[in-house]
């Protein structure tokens, strides 16, 4: 899934989200005024496409500004094995 490219401080930002087993993966392309393009991905996983796109855009803006990069809402998902007969669940840490 792609969003529309947009301009920010003479840079072109193209955030995108791709679906995977872990959720929507946020990634982004940034093209500088000189024409040099940088790709950043996979930045983090999200439960919605919109959240992934918003995070990718915020990440690109922070990178351009040289400010602290935003932290994703969670760092990883791991599977926890329950005792026999129970279901496996996912824990967000």
Secondary structure, DSSP 8 states (H G I E B T S, - for coil): -B---EEETTEEEEEEEEEETTEEEEEEEEE-TTS-EEEEEEEEEESSHHHHHHHHHHHHHHHHHT------S-S-EEEE--STTS--EEEE-
